[in-house]
Amino acid sequence: MNGVCPAIAAPLLAWYDAGHRDLPWRAEPTPYRVWVSEIMLQQTRVEAVRGYFSRWMERLPTVRALAEADEAVYMKLWEGLGYYSRVRNLHRAAVQLCEQYGGELPGDYETLLALPGVGDYTAGAVASIAFGLPVPAVDGNVLRVAARLEGDFTPITDPKLKRTVRARFAALMPHDRPGDFNQALMELGATVCLPNGAPLCSGCPLRHLCLGYQNGTAAALPVRAAKKARRLENRTVLLARCGSLVGLSKRPGSGLLAGLWELPSLPGHLTPDQTRERLAEKGWQIDKLLSLRPAKHIFTHVEWHMIGYYLELANRPEGLTFAAPPDLRADYALPSAFRAFLSVIEEET
């Protein structure tokens, strides 16, 4: 990189001051609120986070409240956000903060970085926004802005690139407004310097300083390495009823969707007869079996192609936990992968 132009700070902050998005965590940027919002925003759209953030703060308004919460509570509040290791790390970090720092986040970048689930971006965001420390917060949005500003064709996944960008922005960050500077860069990447070859250059406050714009290469940047194809998995999902109750199982403690409740499923796409046969071997007594509409769910590295069956059982097989439909919404954290099948009983909840 040639070095981000040092003249970007003034026009960037003026643009940010003139009309940035009104986000709930910006209105009251306490360390805890900033930290929770940044963890929620990882790999999740801002609009999707708004409701989750408000519900979380109403139920778990402090570090100590989170540390003392039962797993079922914070997992349910996170239901649908995905990447559930994030919320488990939030809880682990909250416990650590209560044990070592009196239930408060420390105003030190290196100490923040040592917390479970906190990387250099999150530590930089909390340090700068909540504590006013001049530390960069470089995420994918900021890397994209930097690549276009400098007309840089280095692959954005190159680890050296992120270190270089952090050093560049650290050198030109205004020490009186580090949090606003970081948020302005994030805002620019999220609302103007958009991904997938679609920058809105006409509305960019840094257009006159941008080599990508001047050279006509902004839409081609940043350069990304080819993505590895997702692994495809076929699943047969079972919406099993025994009377008014719905059968659930718990996933293993490690791997995809670790430790979460789910609708039980079988590998492959099974016919009704194959399903009956396989479940009879497990001791399931099936009174009725109906086909459900198929569904698909995409994870980062895996894609599930699912067919489903609605079952009415004459018994409660071992290995299943049975819950009333209203309790599914209130007490059990179920991944959004099963939402299409749960819609069959949605009116009951």
C-alpha positions as CSV (number, residue, x, y, z in Angstrom):
1,M,0.0,0.0,0.0
2,N,1.2,3.5,-0.8
3,G,-0.3,5.0,2.4
4,V,-3.8,6.2,3.0
5,C,-4.0,9.9,2.3
6,P,-3.7,11.9,5.6
7,A,-6.2,14.4,4.4
8,I,-9.2,12.0,4.8
9,A,-10.0,12.7,8.4
10,A,-11.5,16.2,8.0
11,P,-13.9,15.4,5.1
12,L,-14.8,12.0,6.6
13,L,-15.7,13.4,10.0
14,A,-17.7,16.3,8.4
15,W,-19.7,13.8,6.4
16,Y,-20.3,11.6,9.4
17,D,-21.4,14.6,11.5
18,A,-23.8,15.7,8.7
19,G,-26.0,12.6,8.9
20,H,-24.9,9.1,10.1
21,R,-27.4,6.4,10.9
22,D,-29.2,6.5,14.2
23,L,-28.3,3.2,15.8
24,P,-29.3,2.3,19.4
25,W,-25.8,1.5,20.6
26,R,-24.5,4.8,19.3
27,A,-27.0,6.8,21.4
28,E,-25.4,5.5,24.7
29,P,-21.9,4.2,23.9
30,T,-21.1,2.6,27.3
31,P,-18.4,-0.1,27.1
32,Y,-20.8,-2.9,27.7
33,R,-23.3,-1.7,25.0
34,V,-20.5,-1.1,22.5
35,W,-19.0,-4.6,23.2
36,V,-22.3,-6.4,22.8
37,S,-23.3,-4.6,19.7
38,E,-20.0,-5.3,18.0
39,I,-20.2,-9.0,18.8
40,M,-23.7,-9.1,17.4
41,L,-22.7,-7.2,14.3
42,Q,-20.0,-9.7,13.3
43,Q,-21.3,-11.4,10.1
44,T,-24.8,-10.0,10.7
45,R,-26.6,-7.1,9.0
46,V,-27.2,-3.9,11.1
47,E,-31.0,-4.0,10.5
48,A,-31.2,-7.6,11.8
49,V,-29.3,-6.6,15.0
50,R,-31.5,-3.7,16.1
51,G,-34.2,-5.8,17.6
52,Y,-31.8,-8.4,19.1
53,F,-29.8,-5.6,20.8
54,S,-32.9,-4.0,22.4
55,R,-34.2,-7.2,23.7
56,W,-30.7,-8.2,25.0
57,M,-30.3,-4.9,26.9
58,E,-33.7,-5.1,28.4
59,R,-33.0,-8.6,29.8
60,L,-29.2,-8.4,30.4
61,P,-28.4,-4.7,30.9
62,T,-25.0,-5.2,32.6
63,V,-21.9,-7.4,32.5
64,R,-22.9,-8.9,35.8
65,A,-26.4,-9.7,34.6
66,L,-24.9,-11.6,31.7
67,A,-22.4,-13.4,33.8
68,E,-25.1,-14.6,36.2
69,A,-27.6,-15.6,33.4
70,D,-28.5,-19.2,32.7
71,E,-27.4,-20.6,29.4
72,A,-31.0,-21.0,28.3
73,V,-31.6,-17.3,28.7
74,Y,-28.7,-15.9,26.7
75,M,-29.0,-18.6,24.1
76,K,-32.7,-17.8,23.6
77,L,-31.9,-14.1,23.3
78,W,-29.4,-15.0,20.6
79,E,-31.7,-17.4,18.7
80,G,-31.6,-16.7,15.0
81,L,-28.4,-14.6,15.0
82,G,-26.3,-17.6,14.2
83,Y,-22.6,-18.2,14.9
84,Y,-23.5,-19.3,18.4
85,S,-19.9,-19.5,19.6
86,R,-20.1,-15.6,19.7
87,V,-22.7,-15.6,22.5
88,R,-20.9,-18.4,24.4
89,N,-17.8,-16.3,24.3
90,L,-19.7,-13.2,25.5
91,H,-20.8,-15.1,28.5
92,R,-17.4,-16.5,29.2
93,A,-15.9,-13.1,29.0
94,A,-18.6,-11.6,31.3
95,V,-17.7,-14.2,33.9
96,Q,-14.1,-13.3,33.5
97,L,-14.8,-9.6,33.8
98,C,-16.7,-10.2,37.0
99,E,-13.9,-12.3,38.5
100,Q,-11.0,-10.0,37.5
101,Y,-12.4,-6.5,36.8
102,G,-15.4,-6.0,39.1
103,G,-17.9,-6.5,36.3
104,E,-16.5,-3.7,34.2
105,L,-14.7,-3.7,30.8
106,P,-11.2,-2.4,31.2
107,G,-10.2,0.7,29.3
108,D,-7.1,-0.9,27.8
109,Y,-6.7,-2.3,24.3
110,E,-4.4,-5.3,25.2
111,T,-6.6,-6.3,28.1
112,L,-9.7,-6.2,26.0
113,L,-8.0,-8.2,23.3
114,A,-7.3,-11.0,25.8
115,L,-11.1,-11.6,26.5
116,P,-12.7,-14.6,25.0
117,G,-14.1,-13.9,21.5
118,V,-12.5,-10.5,21.2
119,G,-10.2,-9.9,18.2
120,D,-8.3,-6.8,17.2
121,Y,-11.3,-5.2,15.5
122,T,-13.7,-5.6,18.5
123,A,-11.0,-4.5,20.9
124,G,-10.2,-1.5,18.8
125,A,-13.9,-0.6,18.5
126,V,-14.6,-0.8,22.2
127,A,-11.3,1.0,23.1
128,S,-11.9,3.9,20.7
129,I,-15.7,4.3,20.9
130,A,-16.2,3.7,24.6
131,F,-12.9,4.9,26.0
132,G,-11.6,7.4,23.5
133,L,-8.4,5.5,22.9
134,P,-6.7,6.2,19.5
135,V,-6.8,2.6,18.3
136,P,-7.9,1.5,14.8
137,A,-10.9,-0.8,14.3
138,V,-10.3,-2.5,10.9
139,D,-13.0,-4.9,9.6
140,G,-14.1,-5.9,6.1
141,N,-15.8,-2.6,5.5
142,V,-12.7,-0.6,6.4
143,L,-10.4,-2.9,4.4
144,R,-12.6,-2.4,1.3
145,V,-12.5,1.4,1.8
146,A,-8.7,1.3,2.1
147,A,-8.3,-0.9,-0.9
148,R,-10.3,1.5,-3.1
149,L,-8.7,4.7,-1.6
150,E,-5.3,3.4,-2.5
151,G,-6.2,1.5,-5.7
152,D,-4.6,-1.5,-4.0
153,F,-5.0,-4.9,-5.7
154,T,-3.5,-6.9,-2.9
155,P,-6.0,-9.8,-2.0
156,I,-8.1,-8.6,0.9
157,T,-7.6,-11.9,2.6
158,D,-3.8,-11.4,2.9
159,P,-3.0,-11.2,6.6
160,K,-0.3,-8.6,5.9
161,L,-2.8,-6.3,4.4
162,K,-4.8,-5.9,7.6
163,R,-1.7,-5.2,9.6
164,T,-0.7,-2.6,7.1
165,V,-4.1,-0.9,7.0
166,R,-4.2,-0.8,10.8
167,A,-0.8,0.9,10.9
168,R,-1.8,3.5,8.3
169,F,-5.0,4.4,10.0
170,A,-3.3,4.5,13.4
171,A,-0.9,7.1,12.1
172,L,-3.6,9.5,10.8
173,M,-6.3,9.0,13.4
174,P,-7.4,12.2,15.1
175,H,-6.7,11.7,18.8
176,D,-9.6,13.9,19.9
177,R,-12.2,11.8,18.0
178,P,-10.9,8.3,17.5
179,G,-14.2,6.6,18.1
180,D,-16.0,8.8,15.6
181,F,-13.2,8.3,13.1
182,N,-13.6,4.5,13.3
183,Q,-17.3,4.7,13.1
184,A,-17.2,7.1,10.1
185,L,-15.0,4.6,8.2
186,M,-17.4,1.8,9.1
187,E,-20.4,3.9,8.1
188,L,-18.7,4.8,4.8
189,G,-18.1,1.2,4.0
190,A,-21.6,0.2,5.0
191,T,-23.6,2.9,3.2
192,V,-21.5,4.3,0.4
193,C,-18.4,2.3,-0.4
194,L,-20.5,-0.8,-0.9
195,P,-19.3,-4.4,-1.6
196,N,-19.7,-6.5,-4.7
197,G,-18.6,-3.9,-7.3
198,A,-21.3,-1.4,-6.3
199,P,-19.7,1.7,-4.7
200,L,-21.8,4.8,-4.7
201,C,-18.9,7.1,-5.6
202,S,-21.1,10.1,-6.4
203,G,-22.0,10.4,-2.7
204,C,-18.5,9.7,-1.3
205,P,-16.9,12.5,0.8
206,L,-13.4,11.0,-0.1
207,R,-14.0,10.8,-3.9
208,H,-11.5,13.5,-4.6
209,L,-8.8,11.6,-2.7
210,C,-9.6,8.1,-4.0
211,L,-7.3,6.4,-6.4
212,G,-9.8,3.7,-7.2
213,Y,-12.3,6.4,-8.3
214,Q,-9.7,8.4,-10.2
215,N,-8.4,5.3,-12.0
216,G,-11.8,3.8,-12.7
217,T,-11.0,0.7,-10.7
218,A,-13.2,1.1,-7.6
219,A,-15.8,-1.4,-8.7
220,A,-13.1,-4.0,-9.2
221,L,-11.7,-3.6,-5.7
222,P,-11.0,-5.2,-3.3
223,V,-9.5,-8.4,-4.8
224,R,-10.8,-11.5,-3.2
225,A,-9.4,-15.1,-3.5
226,A,-11.9,-17.6,-4.9
227,K,-14.2,-19.0,-2.3
228,K,-14.0,-22.7,-1.5
229,A,-17.3,-24.4,-2.5
230,R,-19.6,-25.2,0.4
231,R,-20.1,-28.8,1.3
232,L,-23.7,-30.0,0.6
233,E,-25.6,-32.1,3.1
234,N,-29.0,-33.7,2.6
235,R,-31.1,-34.0,5.8
236,T,-34.5,-35.5,6.6
237,V,-36.0,-33.3,9.4
238,L,-38.7,-34.7,11.7
239,L,-41.4,-32.5,13.2
240,A,-42.6,-35.1,15.7
241,R,-45.7,-34.7,17.9
242,C,-46.8,-36.8,20.8
243,G,-50.2,-35.4,21.8
244,S,-49.8,-31.6,21.9
245,L,-46.0,-31.8,22.5
246,V,-43.1,-31.4,20.0
247,G,-40.0,-33.6,20.2
248,L,-36.6,-31.9,20.3
249,S,-33.1,-33.2,20.5
250,K,-29.8,-31.6,21.5
251,R,-26.9,-31.3,19.2
252,P,-23.4,-32.5,20.3
253,G,-21.3,-30.1,22.3
254,S,-18.9,-29.4,19.5
255,G,-19.1,-28.7,15.8
256,L,-21.9,-27.0,13.8
257,L,-24.7,-25.5,16.0
258,A,-22.9,-27.1,19.0
259,G,-25.1,-27.7,22.1
260,L,-28.3,-26.2,20.6
261,W,-31.8,-27.7,20.5
262,E,-33.0,-28.9,17.2
263,L,-35.8,-30.8,15.4
264,P,-34.4,-34.3,15.2
265,S,-33.1,-35.3,11.8
266,L,-31.6,-38.2,9.8
267,P,-28.8,-38.0,7.2
268,G,-29.9,-38.2,3.6
269,H,-33.2,-37.7,1.9
270,L,-35.3,-40.6,3.0
271,T,-38.6,-41.8,1.5
272,P,-41.6,-42.2,3.9
273,D,-41.1,-45.9,4.0
274,Q,-37.3,-45.5,4.7
275,T,-38.1,-43.0,7.4
276,R,-40.6,-45.3,9.1
277,E,-38.2,-48.2,8.9
278,R,-35.3,-46.2,10.3
279,L,-37.3,-44.8,13.2
280,A,-38.9,-48.1,14.0
281,E,-35.4,-49.4,14.6
282,K,-35.0,-46.6,17.2
283,G,-38.3,-47.5,19.0
284,W,-40.5,-44.8,17.5
285,Q,-44.1,-45.8,17.2
286,I,-45.6,-43.7,14.3
287,D,-49.3,-43.3,14.0
288,K,-49.2,-40.7,11.1
289,L,-46.5,-39.5,8.7
290,L,-47.1,-36.5,6.3
291,S,-44.6,-34.8,4.0
292,L,-43.6,-31.2,4.6
293,R,-42.3,-28.7,2.1
294,P,-38.5,-28.9,1.6
295,A,-36.2,-26.2,2.7
296,K,-32.6,-25.1,2.3
297,H,-30.3,-23.4,4.8
298,I,-26.8,-22.0,4.1
299,F,-24.1,-21.9,6.7
300,T,-20.6,-20.4,6.0
301,H,-19.1,-23.7,4.9
302,V,-22.0,-26.1,4.7
303,E,-25.3,-26.0,2.8
304,W,-28.2,-28.1,4.1
305,H,-30.8,-29.4,1.7
306,M,-33.7,-30.6,3.8
307,I,-36.9,-32.5,3.3
308,G,-39.2,-33.0,6.3
309,Y,-42.0,-35.1,7.7
310,Y,-44.7,-34.3,10.2
311,L,-45.1,-37.3,12.6
312,E,-47.7,-38.2,15.1
313,L,-46.3,-40.6,17.7
314,A,-47.9,-43.1,20.0
315,N,-45.0,-43.0,22.4
316,R,-42.2,-40.7,23.6
317,P,-38.9,-42.2,22.2
318,E,-35.8,-42.1,24.3
319,G,-33.4,-39.3,23.5
320,L,-36.1,-36.8,22.8
321,T,-37.3,-33.9,25.0
322,F,-40.9,-32.9,24.5
323,A,-42.1,-29.3,24.8
324,A,-45.4,-27.5,24.3
325,P,-45.4,-25.2,21.2
326,P,-45.6,-22.0,23.2
327,D,-42.4,-23.1,25.1
328,L,-40.5,-23.5,21.9
329,R,-40.6,-19.8,21.4
330,A,-40.1,-18.8,25.0
331,D,-37.6,-21.3,26.4
332,Y,-35.7,-23.2,23.7
333,A,-33.0,-21.7,21.4
334,L,-33.7,-23.3,18.0
335,P,-31.5,-22.5,15.0
336,S,-33.2,-20.6,12.2
337,A,-32.3,-23.6,9.9
338,F,-35.5,-25.3,11.2
339,R,-37.8,-22.2,11.0
340,A,-39.5,-23.4,7.8
341,F,-40.6,-26.6,9.4
342,L,-41.6,-25.0,12.7
343,S,-44.0,-22.7,10.7
344,V,-46.4,-25.7,10.6
345,I,-47.1,-25.2,14.3
346,E,-46.4,-21.4,14.4
347,E,-50.0,-20.5,15.0
348,E,-49.9,-22.5,18.3
349,T,-47.1,-20.3,19.6
